[in-house]
Amino acid sequence: MRGIGLGSRSGMACTPCAVRYEPINPEFFIRNRDRLRSLLKPNSIVILRANDIYPTNADGTMAFKQNTDLFYLTGVDQEETVLVMMPDAVDPKDRELLFVKETSELIAIWEGDKLTKETARANTGIERVEWSSLFESSLHRLVPQADHIYLLTNEHLRASVAVETANDRFIKDCQRRYPLHRYERLAQLMNRLRITKDPLEIGILQKACDITEAGFRRVLGFIKPGVTEWEIEAEFLHEFVRRGSRGFAYGPIIGCGKSACVLHYVENDKVCRDGEMVLMDVAAEYAGWNSDLTRTVPINGRFTPRQRQVYDAVLRVVRGANAILRPGTRMLEYQKQVIEMMEGELIGLGLIDAKAAKEQGPDKLLVKKYFMHGTSHHLGLDVHDVFPPHEPFAEGMVFTIEPGIYIREEGLGVRLENDVLIGTDGNFDLMRNIPIEADEIEALMAAQPA
């Protein structure tokens, strides 16, 4: 059953004890559509389709994941949904249309309730709601009236898409049927809208971070020599789901010992041993928005002098990065400053020679041996959220801060990560309540029953 936003999965009104999320005010989606309308060229039509339900093998399917741009504009978390916007349509009823899947008794038995027209209208603020079966005839009636057709592609800089999406297929079909229209990039506009977070989004992101905090505090009382990485993963998942999350914001990384030096380690199949540390890059989603946390803790509850030395170095870089993640700075300049900061820490740790560091070229290859990834990324409906390339940092953007030091020859990797909202006078740490100081980590682990 897939419904709308912060309501029940079917979008129906429920008593508080029966809902997973509080309902999202439809004014949020109305504002988002109004902002998009203001960016469109005259006499345009926007067509945006839901994601497919993707197959696995035999008759299996993956869990449905909505197209986040469609969700941002409507809050609809249901397959076979189409949004059409045509602000200059002659008939006012054609200026905003939502097409949703028509249910049946058979679908209700096997999948549960789908959206009714009434609940879709109430939750999205879109007055005209039709069944998806009418989309094709409506399309052929409306497109000839438009000059510009806005369609969606995935323009994320790190996207690697091997599977054709519903929107990809529609682009081909639309261009075949209407070859003489002027086609426009919807992603460019959506990226600009989504880069700055609405206060409502900030509240939801904070809830996701609070759920993540509960999971982390739980595992601090669970971790000890002999537990397994997958058991730690299970502890997080239990706490997330019982607090209203649908689960992990992304595939969790739980890596102890040398596995912590593998950036995208996902096996989570090792036993945690005395004297090692465990890196946990794991966080909760809430109502479709995502948090992103990393903590690295000693398995036996006490840092060795070397572990503490590396840990404190990474924490200093977290704080230094937060000080320069400010409005007006651009990502490339920010990353350059963080790498220079990290260079000083690596020299202090005895990992690189000060003279060699001074003589190295601008690529800073000595630093990148131990810190080889970016420091920050946008966060929101997507974990690596969308953004216009080369956009300077600005108030209202939400970023991760996640430096790390990975010493493969020592089997020691430390990464720390918090999520922050950029403000006018300073950044607001959405994870300010999640323990990060080494002394606090040790104290919390020591306070748990053996």
Kinemage of the C-alpha trace (Angstrom):
@kinemage 1
@onewidth
@group {chain A} dominant
@subgroup {mainchain}
@vectorlist {calphas} color= white
{ca met a 1} P 0.000 0.000 0.000
{ca arg a 2} L 1.507 3.343 -1.023
{ca gly a 3} L -0.006 6.639 -0.054
{ca ile a 4} L 0.991 10.232 0.500
{ca gly a 5} L 3.766 11.768 2.517
{ca leu a 6} L 3.423 11.952 6.241
{ca gly a 7} L 0.100 10.178 6.435
{ca ser a 8} L -0.904 6.562 6.372
{ca arg a 9} L 0.441 4.472 3.526
{ca ser a 10} L -2.948 4.699 1.828
{ca gly a 11} L -3.233 8.445 2.330
{ca met a 12} L -6.391 8.042 4.408
{ca ala a 13} L -6.918 10.067 7.563
{ca cys a 14} L -6.175 7.996 10.659
{ca thr a 15} L -6.042 8.432 14.389
{ca pro a 16} L -2.554 9.306 15.721
{ca cys a 17} L -1.978 5.799 17.071
{ca ala a 18} L -2.501 4.322 13.589
{ca val a 19} L -0.149 6.492 11.520
{ca arg a 20} L 3.530 6.096 10.926
{ca tyr a 21} L 4.091 9.761 10.061
{ca glu a 22} L 2.229 12.944 10.834
{ca pro a 23} L 0.493 14.231 7.674
{ca ile a 24} L 2.394 16.734 5.551
{ca asn a 25} L 0.507 19.970 5.065
{ca pro a 26} L -0.502 20.082 1.370
{ca glu a 27} L 0.514 23.746 1.339
{ca phe a 28} L 4.116 22.499 1.120
{ca phe a 29} L 3.445 20.766 -2.203
{ca ile a 30} L 1.345 23.681 -3.453
{ca arg a 31} L 4.260 26.059 -2.709
{ca asn a 32} L 6.667 23.794 -4.536
{ca arg a 33} L 4.482 23.698 -7.643
{ca asp a 34} L 4.017 27.471 -7.516
{ca arg a 35} L 7.781 27.944 -7.382
{ca leu a 36} L 8.227 25.619 -10.359
{ca arg a 37} L 5.558 27.482 -12.335
{ca ser a 38} L 7.470 30.724 -11.835
{ca leu a 39} L 10.499 29.212 -13.616
{ca leu a 40} L 8.715 27.868 -16.691
{ca lys a 41} L 8.817 29.446 -20.127
{ca pro a 42} L 5.501 30.762 -21.495
{ca asn a 43} L 3.108 28.223 -22.979
{ca ser a 44} L 4.803 25.208 -21.397
{ca ile a 45} L 3.684 21.791 -20.230
{ca val a 46} L 5.420 19.745 -17.512
{ca ile a 47} L 5.005 15.963 -17.520
{ca leu a 48} L 6.491 13.934 -14.684
{ca arg a 49} L 5.974 10.219 -14.144
{ca ala a 50} L 6.354 7.969 -11.108
{ca asn a 51} L 9.154 5.451 -10.939
{ca asp a 52} L 8.600 1.869 -12.002
{ca ile a 53} L 8.376 -1.045 -9.623
{ca tyr a 54} L 11.591 -2.817 -10.576
{ca pro a 55} L 11.814 -6.614 -10.945
{ca thr a 56} L 14.331 -8.862 -9.242
{ca asn a 57} L 14.067 -12.469 -10.482
{ca ala a 58} L 11.213 -14.895 -11.173
{ca asp a 59} L 8.092 -13.018 -10.015
{ca gly a 60} L 9.917 -10.915 -7.409
{ca thr a 61} L 10.037 -7.126 -7.226
{ca met a 62} L 12.029 -4.582 -5.302
{ca ala a 63} L 10.346 -2.306 -2.796
{ca phe a 64} L 8.850 0.695 -4.561
{ca lys a 65} L 10.876 3.928 -4.388
{ca gln a 66} L 9.122 7.010 -5.683
{ca asn a 67} L 10.733 9.525 -8.002
{ca thr a 68} L 11.806 12.196 -5.532
{ca asp a 69} L 10.995 15.124 -7.834
{ca leu a 70} L 7.425 13.861 -8.216
{ca phe a 71} L 7.213 13.371 -4.448
{ca tyr a 72} L 8.543 16.907 -3.872
{ca leu a 73} L 5.761 18.359 -6.040
{ca thr a 74} L 2.867 16.141 -4.907
{ca gly a 75} L 3.712 13.979 -1.885
{ca val a 76} L 2.313 10.971 -3.741
{ca asp a 77} L 4.172 7.763 -2.893
{ca gln a 78} L 2.341 5.466 -5.293
{ca glu a 79} L 3.233 3.810 -8.598
{ca glu a 80} L 1.618 4.696 -11.950
{ca thr a 81} L 1.217 8.357 -10.952
{ca val a 82} L 1.645 11.216 -13.433
{ca leu a 83} L 1.739 14.962 -12.766
{ca val a 84} L 0.875 17.356 -15.603
{ca met a 85} L 1.242 21.120 -15.219
{ca met a 86} L 0.221 23.538 -17.989
{ca pro a 87} L -0.048 27.014 -16.466
{ca asp a 88} L -1.175 28.755 -19.671
{ca ala a 89} L -3.845 26.235 -20.673
{ca val a 90} L -6.973 27.943 -21.994
{ca asp a 91} L -9.234 25.803 -19.816
{ca pro a 92} L -8.362 26.430 -16.130
{ca lys a 93} L -9.152 22.784 -15.345
{ca asp a 94} L -6.210 21.739 -17.556
{ca arg a 95} L -3.594 23.785 -15.693
{ca glu a 96} L -2.838 21.137 -13.077
{ca leu a 97} L -3.732 17.464 -13.365
{ca leu a 98} L -2.805 14.425 -11.317
{ca phe a 99} L -3.292 10.918 -12.660
{ca val a 100} L -3.369 8.070 -10.131
{ca lys a 101} L -3.852 4.323 -10.409
{ca glu a 102} L -7.444 3.188 -10.244
{ca thr a 103} L -7.952 0.524 -7.635
{ca ser a 104} L -10.174 -2.539 -7.721
{ca glu a 105} L -11.388 -5.162 -5.300
{ca leu a 106} L -8.648 -7.522 -6.494
{ca ile a 107} L -5.910 -4.900 -6.003
{ca ala a 108} L -7.302 -4.048 -2.576
{ca ile a 109} L -7.166 -7.730 -1.564
{ca trp a 110} L -3.596 -8.277 -2.735
{ca glu a 111} L -1.942 -4.865 -2.227
{ca gly a 112} L -4.266 -2.887 0.015
{ca asp a 113} L -6.008 0.419 -0.598
{ca lys a 114} L -4.741 2.820 -3.219
{ca leu a 115} L -5.427 6.537 -3.305
{ca thr a 116} L -8.948 7.635 -4.007
{ca lys a 117} L -9.480 10.784 -6.033
{ca glu a 118} L -10.746 12.493 -2.903
{ca thr a 119} L -7.722 11.683 -0.740
{ca ala a 120} L -5.298 12.519 -3.568
{ca arg a 121} L -7.021 15.881 -4.000
{ca ala a 122} L -6.967 16.642 -0.281
{ca asn a 123} L -3.349 15.657 0.280
{ca thr a 124} L -1.792 17.288 -2.792
{ca gly a 125} L -3.930 20.391 -3.219
{ca ile a 126} L -4.469 19.427 -6.880
{ca glu a 127} L -8.112 19.917 -7.724
{ca arg a 128} L -8.307 17.789 -10.852
{ca val a 129} L -7.470 14.124 -10.246
{ca glu a 130} L -8.059 11.485 -12.914
{ca trp a 131} L -7.348 7.767 -13.243
{ca ser a 132} L -4.058 6.871 -14.961
{ca ser a 133} L -5.971 5.136 -17.754
{ca leu a 134} L -7.004 8.586 -19.040
{ca phe a 135} L -3.470 9.946 -19.263
{ca glu a 136} L -2.808 9.071 -22.911
{ca ser a 137} L -5.958 10.707 -24.243
{ca ser a 138} L -5.350 13.784 -22.096
{ca leu a 139} L -1.762 13.989 -23.307
{ca his a 140} L -2.782 14.042 -26.958
{ca arg a 141} L -5.323 16.757 -26.224
{ca leu a 142} L -2.928 18.994 -24.260
{ca val a 143} L 0.518 18.685 -25.858
{ca pro a 144} L -0.464 20.250 -29.209
{ca gln a 145} L -1.507 23.374 -27.279
{ca ala a 146} L 1.997 23.851 -25.816
{ca asp a 147} L 5.239 25.186 -27.302
{ca his a 148} L 7.640 23.855 -24.642
{ca ile a 149} L 7.611 20.383 -23.067
{ca tyr a 150} L 9.507 19.942 -19.794
{ca leu a 151} L 10.615 16.340 -19.169
{ca leu a 152} L 12.785 14.795 -16.481
{ca thr a 153} L 16.253 13.273 -16.802
{ca asn a 154} L 18.714 12.313 -14.063
{ca glu a 155} L 21.446 14.979 -14.166
{ca his a 156} L 23.130 14.197 -10.857
{ca leu a 157} L 26.898 14.473 -11.338
{ca arg a 158} L 27.488 11.031 -9.812
{ca ala a 159} L 24.598 9.238 -11.490
{ca ser a 160} L 25.361 5.954 -13.235
{ca val a 161} L 22.073 4.701 -14.645
{ca ala a 162} L 22.077 1.319 -16.372
{ca val a 163} L 18.298 0.813 -16.252
{ca glu a 164} L 15.844 2.785 -18.376
{ca thr a 165} L 13.368 4.616 -16.164
{ca ala a 166} L 9.714 5.396 -16.791
{ca asn a 167} L 10.661 9.008 -17.517
{ca asp a 168} L 13.414 7.871 -19.919
{ca arg a 169} L 10.918 5.777 -21.861
{ca phe a 170} L 8.434 8.607 -21.929
{ca ile a 171} L 11.003 11.018 -23.374
{ca lys a 172} L 11.576 8.672 -26.311
{ca asp a 173} L 7.877 8.182 -26.854
{ca cys a 174} L 7.031 11.870 -26.544
{ca gln a 175} L 9.767 12.959 -28.963
{ca arg a 176} L 8.621 10.364 -31.458
{ca arg a 177} L 5.023 11.514 -31.288
{ca tyr a 178} L 5.707 15.267 -31.090
{ca pro a 179} L 9.079 15.844 -32.798
{ca leu a 180} L 8.642 19.566 -33.557
{ca his a 181} L 8.052 20.811 -30.008
{ca arg a 182} L 10.819 22.499 -28.042
{ca tyr a 183} L 11.971 20.173 -25.266
{ca glu a 184} L 13.265 21.571 -21.971
{ca arg a 185} L 15.219 20.162 -19.010
{ca leu a 186} L 13.006 19.775 -15.958
{ca ala a 187} L 15.905 18.489 -13.819
{ca gln a 188} L 17.678 21.842 -14.091
{ca leu a 189} L 14.691 23.582 -12.495
{ca met a 190} L 14.019 20.899 -9.886
{ca asn a 191} L 17.645 20.928 -8.770
{ca arg a 192} L 17.391 24.665 -8.169
{ca leu a 193} L 14.156 24.325 -6.202
{ca arg a 194} L 15.322 21.459 -4.006
{ca ile a 195} L 18.787 22.792 -3.115
{ca thr a 196} L 17.363 25.069 -0.393
{ca lys a 197} L 15.220 23.405 2.250
{ca asp a 198} L 11.784 24.549 3.365
{ca pro a 199} L 11.282 24.855 7.149
{ca leu a 200} L 8.932 21.866 6.919
{ca glu a 201} L 11.743 19.805 5.402
{ca ile a 202} L 14.105 20.868 8.170
{ca gly a 203} L 11.637 19.585 10.738
{ca ile a 204} L 11.396 16.219 9.011
{ca leu a 205} L 15.179 15.967 8.612
{ca gln a 206} L 15.519 16.689 12.325
{ca lys a 207} L 13.115 13.848 13.079
{ca ala a 208} L 15.212 11.497 10.936
{ca cys a 209} L 18.334 12.604 12.834
{ca asp a 210} L 16.598 12.083 16.182
{ca ile a 211} L 15.656 8.525 15.207
{ca thr a 212} L 19.253 7.959 14.136
{ca glu a 213} L 20.412 9.215 17.526
{ca ala a 214} L 18.212 6.642 19.278
{ca gly a 215} L 19.718 3.878 17.143
{ca phe a 216} L 23.274 4.973 17.884
{ca arg a 217} L 22.703 5.198 21.622
{ca arg a 218} L 21.193 1.721 21.512
{ca val a 219} L 24.198 0.149 19.782
{ca leu a 220} L 26.632 1.790 22.210
{ca gly a 221} L 25.135 -0.494 24.821
{ca phe a 222} L 25.345 -3.514 22.556
{ca ile a 223} L 28.828 -3.363 21.052
{ca lys a 224} L 31.461 -5.549 22.695
{ca pro a 225} L 34.048 -8.092 21.556
{ca gly a 226} L 32.412 -11.072 19.877
{ca val a 227} L 29.316 -9.365 18.456
{ca thr a 228} L 29.004 -9.337 14.684
{ca glu a 229} L 28.654 -6.525 12.210
{ca trp a 230} L 25.279 -7.853 11.070
{ca glu a 231} L 24.004 -7.931 14.644
{ca ile a 232} L 24.909 -4.241 15.011
{ca glu a 233} L 23.045 -3.573 11.769
{ca ala a 234} L 20.005 -5.380 13.172
{ca glu a 235} L 20.075 -3.316 16.368
{ca phe a 236} L 19.983 -0.108 14.328
{ca leu a 237} L 17.152 -1.367 12.140
{ca his a 238} L 15.040 -2.446 15.112
{ca glu a 239} L 15.338 0.963 16.749
{ca phe a 240} L 14.682 2.862 13.521
{ca val a 241} L 11.552 0.946 12.578
{ca arg a 242} L 10.044 0.959 16.054
{ca arg a 243} L 10.303 4.767 16.019
{ca gly a 244} L 8.424 5.228 12.746
{ca ser a 245} L 11.154 5.055 10.119
{ca arg a 246} L 10.740 2.723 7.161
{ca gly a 247} L 14.344 1.717 7.792
{ca phe a 248} L 17.762 2.677 6.532
{ca ala a 249} L 18.280 5.839 4.514
{ca tyr a 250} L 20.889 3.880 2.493
{ca gly a 251} L 22.652 0.546 2.643
{ca pro a 252} L 24.420 0.522 6.037
{ca ile a 253} L 28.195 0.238 6.346
{ca ile a 254} L 29.263 -1.575 9.522
{ca gly a 255} L 32.995 -2.247 9.237
{ca cys a 256} L 35.326 -3.352 12.020
{ca gly a 257} L 39.110 -3.437 11.898
{ca lys a 258} L 40.529 -3.213 8.393
{ca ser a 259} L 37.037 -3.268 6.852
{ca ala a 260} L 36.661 0.317 8.065
{ca cys a 261} L 39.187 1.286 5.392
{ca val a 262} L 36.840 0.116 2.603
{ca leu a 263} L 34.744 3.185 1.789
{ca his a 264} L 31.687 1.340 0.460
{ca tyr a 265} L 31.977 -1.797 2.551
{ca val a 266} L 28.540 -3.446 2.580
{ca glu a 267} L 29.149 -7.099 3.471
{ca asn a 268} L 28.722 -6.483 7.224
{ca asp a 269} L 29.688 -10.112 7.845
{ca lys a 270} L 32.697 -9.965 10.218
{ca val a 271} L 33.073 -10.619 13.938
{ca cys a 272} L 34.075 -7.573 16.006
{ca arg a 273} L 37.278 -8.302 17.907
{ca asp a 274} L 38.821 -6.920 21.061
{ca gly a 275} L 41.186 -4.031 20.353
{ca glu a 276} L 39.577 -3.077 17.026
{ca met a 277} L 37.329 -0.170 16.176
{ca val a 278} L 34.044 -0.383 14.261
{ca leu a 279} L 33.019 2.246 11.720
{ca met a 280} L 29.246 2.636 11.396
{ca asp a 281} L 27.920 4.690 8.474
{ca val a 282} L 24.211 4.146 9.055
{ca ala a 283} L 21.181 6.415 9.397
{ca ala a 284} L 17.398 6.514 9.310
{ca glu a 285} L 14.954 7.948 6.807
{ca tyr a 286} L 11.732 9.567 7.924
{ca ala a 287} L 8.742 10.294 5.680
{ca gly a 288} L 10.977 10.122 2.617
{ca trp a 289} L 13.730 12.457 3.865
{ca asn a 290} L 17.128 11.098 4.904
{ca ser a 291} L 19.706 11.569 7.619
{ca asp a 292} L 23.349 10.490 7.227
{ca leu a 293} L 25.539 9.578 10.207
{ca thr a 294} L 28.970 8.048 10.698
{ca arg a 295} L 30.554 7.172 14.016
{ca thr a 296} L 33.629 5.055 14.785
{ca val a 297} L 33.927 3.534 18.265
{ca pro a 298} L 36.232 1.094 20.080
{ca ile a 299} L 34.713 -2.378 20.277
{ca asn a 300} L 35.837 -2.923 23.860
{ca gly a 301} L 34.716 0.555 24.911
{ca arg a 302} L 38.197 2.067 25.363
{ca phe a 303} L 40.308 3.845 22.745
{ca thr a 304} L 43.952 2.849 22.530
{ca pro a 305} L 46.327 5.848 22.498
{ca arg a 306} L 46.753 5.505 18.721
{ca gln a 307} L 43.035 5.140 18.089
{ca arg a 308} L 42.344 8.211 20.208
{ca gln a 309} L 45.033 10.150 18.376
{ca val a 310} L 43.491 9.418 14.983
{ca tyr a 311} L 39.937 9.928 16.261
{ca asp a 312} L 40.709 13.362 17.695
{ca ala a 313} L 42.425 14.374 14.445
{ca val a 314} L 39.300 13.542 12.448
{ca leu a 315} L 37.085 15.353 14.950
{ca arg a 316} L 39.216 18.500 14.621
{ca val a 317} L 38.717 18.380 10.860
{ca val a 318} L 34.938 18.005 11.350
{ca arg a 319} L 34.919 21.192 13.404
{ca gly a 320} L 37.260 23.009 11.067
{ca ala a 321} L 35.142 22.070 8.063
{ca asn a 322} L 32.003 23.313 9.816
{ca ala a 323} L 33.661 26.702 10.284
{ca ile a 324} L 34.324 27.123 6.543
{ca leu a 325} L 31.070 25.565 5.264
{ca arg a 326} L 29.536 29.017 5.032
{ca pro a 327} L 27.432 31.041 2.570
{ca gly a 328} L 29.309 32.165 -0.528
{ca thr a 329} L 31.957 29.433 -0.471
{ca arg a 330} L 32.038 27.006 -3.404
{ca met a 331} L 32.504 23.262 -3.095
{ca leu a 332} L 35.901 23.046 -4.816
{ca glu a 333} L 37.397 25.789 -2.647
{ca tyr a 334} L 35.870 24.229 0.471
{ca gln a 335} L 37.320 20.799 -0.332
{ca lys a 336} L 40.734 22.357 -1.003
{ca gln a 337} L 40.728 24.017 2.416
{ca val a 338} L 39.644 20.796 4.143
{ca ile a 339} L 42.453 18.855 2.429
{ca glu a 340} L 44.975 21.441 3.622
{ca met a 341} L 43.564 21.084 7.129
{ca met a 342} L 43.804 17.303 6.849
{ca glu a 343} L 47.402 17.555 5.660
{ca gly a 344} L 48.398 19.147 8.946
{ca glu a 345} L 46.658 16.387 10.913
{ca leu a 346} L 48.362 13.643 8.875
{ca ile a 347} L 51.730 15.241 9.510
{ca gly a 348} L 50.936 15.299 13.220
{ca leu a 349} L 50.030 11.612 13.094
{ca gly a 350} L 53.372 10.778 11.483
{ca leu a 351} L 51.696 9.477 8.335
{ca ile a 352} L 53.276 11.947 5.934
{ca asp a 353} L 56.509 13.933 6.121
{ca ala a 354} L 56.216 17.698 6.504
{ca lys a 355} L 58.973 18.389 3.969
{ca ala a 356} L 57.462 15.994 1.414
{ca ala a 357} L 54.039 17.538 1.991
{ca lys a 358} L 55.400 20.992 1.272
{ca glu a 359} L 57.006 19.814 -1.952
{ca gln a 360} L 54.021 17.871 -3.336
{ca gly a 361} L 51.920 19.211 -6.176
{ca pro a 362} L 48.422 20.685 -5.976
{ca asp a 363} L 46.811 17.238 -6.277
{ca lys a 364} L 47.915 16.501 -2.698
{ca leu a 365} L 48.429 12.810 -3.417
{ca leu a 366} L 50.103 12.244 -0.058
{ca val a 367} L 46.944 13.417 1.692
{ca lys a 368} L 44.643 11.471 -0.614
{ca lys a 369} L 46.357 8.216 0.292
{ca tyr a 370} L 44.657 8.520 3.694
{ca phe a 371} L 41.681 10.791 2.874
{ca met a 372} L 40.450 10.039 -0.616
{ca his a 373} L 36.816 11.181 -0.687
{ca gly a 374} L 34.810 14.387 -0.559
{ca thr a 375} L 33.979 16.049 2.739
{ca ser a 376} L 30.362 17.074 2.203
{ca his a 377} L 27.292 16.524 0.070
{ca his a 378} L 23.767 17.928 -0.070
{ca leu a 379} L 21.159 15.997 1.924
{ca gly a 380} L 17.392 15.753 1.579
{ca leu a 381} L 14.919 13.540 -0.264
{ca asp a 382} L 17.965 11.883 -1.810
{ca val a 383} L 20.907 10.996 0.421
{ca his a 384} L 23.240 12.581 -2.132
{ca asp a 385} L 20.675 15.252 -2.875
{ca val a 386} L 20.361 17.077 -6.191
{ca phe a 387} L 21.863 20.523 -6.779
{ca pro a 388} L 22.869 22.850 -9.626
{ca pro a 389} L 26.569 22.286 -10.390
{ca his a 390} L 29.021 24.835 -8.953
{ca glu a 391} L 26.341 26.538 -6.833
{ca pro a 392} L 27.910 28.399 -3.881
{ca phe a 393} L 26.830 27.429 -0.389
{ca ala a 394} L 23.842 29.402 0.887
{ca glu a 395} L 21.600 29.735 3.899
{ca gly a 396} L 18.972 27.009 4.031
{ca met a 397} L 21.079 24.279 2.432
{ca val a 398} L 21.677 21.053 4.356
{ca phe a 399} L 25.049 19.299 4.091
{ca thr a 400} L 26.886 16.400 5.614
{ca ile a 401} L 30.371 16.909 7.045
{ca glu a 402} L 32.248 13.603 6.909
{ca pro a 403} L 36.058 13.593 6.858
{ca gly a 404} L 37.946 10.386 7.544
{ca ile a 405} L 41.432 8.953 7.943
{ca tyr a 406} L 42.046 5.429 6.628
{ca ile a 407} L 45.333 3.755 7.534
{ca arg a 408} L 45.231 0.427 5.737
{ca glu a 409} L 48.670 -0.613 6.945
{ca glu a 410} L 47.408 -0.327 10.533
{ca gly a 411} L 43.943 -1.793 9.880
{ca leu a 412} L 42.513 1.424 11.286
{ca gly a 413} L 39.846 3.636 9.707
{ca val a 414} L 38.006 6.516 11.378
{ca arg a 415} L 35.209 8.556 9.819
{ca leu a 416} L 32.884 10.957 11.639
{ca glu a 417} L 29.817 12.548 10.072
{ca asn a 418} L 27.127 15.010 11.118
{ca asp a 419} L 24.371 16.784 9.174
{ca val a 420} L 24.230 20.594 9.338
{ca leu a 421} L 21.893 23.348 8.182
{ca ile a 422} L 23.695 26.420 6.874
{ca gly a 423} L 22.497 29.541 8.684
{ca thr a 424} L 23.203 33.251 8.403
{ca asp a 425} L 25.311 33.592 11.534
{ca gly a 426} L 26.408 29.974 11.901
{ca asn a 427} L 25.503 26.417 11.040
{ca phe a 428} L 22.897 24.469 12.983
{ca asp a 429} L 23.964 20.903 13.713
{ca leu a 430} L 20.985 18.594 13.225
{ca met a 431} L 23.001 15.873 15.018
{ca arg a 432} L 24.140 18.044 17.910
{ca asn a 433} L 22.679 15.569 20.428
{ca ile a 434} L 24.422 12.495 19.026
{ca pro a 435} L 27.566 11.707 21.057
{ca ile a 436} L 30.791 12.411 19.190
{ca glu a 437} L 33.403 13.291 21.841
{ca ala a 438} L 35.711 10.352 22.583
{ca asp a 439} L 35.324 10.757 26.343
{ca glu a 440} L 31.515 10.716 26.066
{ca ile a 441} L 31.628 7.624 23.858
{ca glu a 442} L 33.775 5.794 26.405
{ca ala a 443} L 31.587 6.908 29.312
{ca leu a 444} L 28.373 5.745 27.616
{ca met a 445} L 29.860 2.381 26.672
{ca ala a 446} L 31.218 1.877 30.190
{ca ala a 447} L 27.836 2.673 31.744
{ca gln a 448} L 26.105 -0.205 29.962
{ca pro a 449} L 25.631 -3.525 31.773
{ca ala a 450} L 28.162 -6.194 30.852
